[in-house]
Amino acid sequence: MFIGEYKHILDPKGRVIMPSKFRDDLGERFVVTKGLDNCLFVYPQTEWQELERKLRTLPLTSKDARAFTRFFFSGATECELDKQGRILIPSNLREYAGLTKDLAIIGVASRVEIWSNEKWNQYNDDSNLDHQSIVEKMAELGI
């Protein structure tokens, strides 16, 4: 399980060190793709295969299903760690997420998210998050 928040720097070549606490669970190869909220999602192979299986069951006749599947798969790339524990984030994904230098890498249970530090801070700004509303919605979901 991925938990925690880590601050890292994107180097000029588009590489970032993956937090050491995430490396074992990610495995040798993993998938990085466009995420929601303008961040990147990072999936270990087992989680990616499960997500892929679920997306394959979506009806081809559904415009929203086709759009979501295209969104997720078109930006996906398989990555592996180099000897220094870094990954190379392709330019199209860096551009999508607005990654320039300072990054927040967070664990979200079954995946890792990579955020521009600026966007992560904006997301966490109390004026953007209505914590009480979120708690109420989670209660409706039985959490």
C-alpha distance (Angstrom), angle and dihedral (degrees) to the residues before:
residue distance angle dihedral
M1 . . .
F2 3.78 . .
I3 3.80 117.3 .
G4 3.78 136.2 155.6
E5 3.78 140.4 50.3
Y6 3.79 124.0 -99.2
K7 3.79 132.0 -176.9
H8 3.80 117.9 -140.8
I9 3.80 139.6 163.2
L10 3.80 126.3 -117.4
D11 3.79 108.3 -136.1
P12 3.83 122.8 -137.0
K13 3.83 90.6 -97.0
G14 3.82 92.6 56.3
R15 3.79 96.9 -102.6
V16 3.78 126.7 135.9
I17 3.78 132.3 -176.0
M18 3.79 111.2 -114.0
P19 3.82 110.3 -135.6
S20 3.79 109.3 -97.5
K21 3.82 91.2 -128.1
F22 3.82 89.2 63.4
R23 3.79 99.9 44.7
D24 3.80 100.7 82.1
D25 3.79 93.9 47.8
L26 3.81 92.0 46.6
G27 3.78 91.9 54.0
E28 3.79 128.3 -157.7
R29 3.80 94.9 -51.8
F30 3.77 128.7 26.7
V31 3.80 140.2 160.0
V32 3.80 128.1 -105.0
T33 3.79 118.0 -167.6
K34 3.78 143.6 155.9
G35 3.76 110.3 -68.2
L36 3.74 133.5 -162.4
D37 3.83 120.9 -87.4
N38 3.84 90.3 33.0
C39 3.76 97.2 -70.8
L40 3.80 130.8 112.4
F41 3.79 124.3 -104.5
V42 3.81 119.1 -143.7
Y43 3.81 117.4 -161.5
P44 3.79 131.2 -173.2
Q45 3.81 110.4 -127.2
T46 3.82 93.5 -102.4
E47 3.82 92.9 53.3
W48 3.81 91.8 43.7
Q49 3.81 91.4 51.6
E50 3.81 90.4 50.3
L51 3.81 91.4 49.7
E52 3.80 90.4 46.4
R53 3.80 90.2 51.5
K54 3.81 91.2 52.1
L55 3.80 93.3 46.7
R56 3.80 90.9 50.9
T57 3.80 89.3 60.3
L58 3.82 92.8 58.7
P59 3.80 113.3 108.3
L60 3.79 113.7 -98.9
T61 3.79 87.8 -145.9
S62 3.82 91.6 65.6
K63 3.80 112.6 93.8
D64 3.83 91.4 -157.4
A65 3.80 92.2 49.6
R66 3.81 91.1 51.1
A67 3.81 91.5 47.5
F68 3.80 93.3 48.9
T69 3.80 93.0 46.8
R70 3.81 91.3 49.0
F71 3.80 91.0 48.4
F72 3.79 92.9 51.9
F73 3.79 100.4 40.8
S74 3.80 100.8 37.2
G75 3.78 92.8 64.0
A76 3.78 96.8 38.6
T77 3.77 120.6 118.0
E78 3.77 132.5 172.5
C79 3.80 113.4 -122.0
E80 3.76 137.3 -174.7
L81 3.76 133.1 -167.5
D82 3.79 120.0 -104.2
K83 3.81 121.7 -139.3
Q84 3.81 90.9 -83.6
G85 3.82 92.6 53.1
R86 3.80 93.8 -105.4
I87 3.78 131.4 136.1
L88 3.78 127.1 -153.9
I89 3.80 110.7 -127.8
P90 3.82 109.9 -152.4
S91 3.80 115.9 -119.0
N92 3.82 94.0 -114.9
L93 3.81 90.6 57.5
R94 3.81 92.9 43.9
E95 3.79 88.8 52.5
Y96 3.81 93.5 46.7
A97 3.82 92.8 52.4
G98 3.81 95.2 37.7
L99 3.80 92.1 -120.9
T100 3.79 112.4 172.2
K101 3.80 112.5 144.3
D102 3.81 120.2 -42.0
L103 3.80 113.5 60.4
A104 3.78 138.4 -176.5
I105 3.80 114.0 -148.9
I106 3.78 112.3 -167.1
G107 3.77 136.5 -177.0
V108 3.80 115.6 -128.3
A109 3.81 105.1 -178.6
S110 3.83 103.3 -94.0
R111 3.81 97.8 17.3
V112 3.78 143.9 34.6
E113 3.79 122.4 -125.0
I114 3.80 125.5 -152.1
W115 3.80 115.5 -155.3
S116 3.75 136.9 177.2
N117 3.79 101.1 -108.5
E118 3.80 89.4 -127.3
K119 3.82 92.8 53.5
W120 3.81 91.2 44.7
N121 3.79 90.9 53.6
Q122 3.81 91.1 47.4
Y123 3.79 90.4 49.6
N124 3.79 91.1 51.7
D125 3.78 94.5 46.3
D126 3.81 107.0 122.0
S127 3.79 90.7 -130.1
N128 3.81 89.3 63.0
L129 3.80 97.7 44.7
D130 3.76 121.6 61.6
H131 3.80 97.4 -161.1
Q132 3.80 94.3 -173.8
S133 3.80 91.6 53.4
I134 3.81 90.8 48.7
V135 3.80 91.4 50.4
E136 3.81 90.8 50.2
K137 3.80 92.0 50.0
M138 3.80 91.6 49.1
A139 3.81 89.4 50.8
E140 3.81 88.3 54.3
L141 3.82 87.4 54.6
G142 3.80 90.8 51.7
I143 3.81 97.2 -105.0
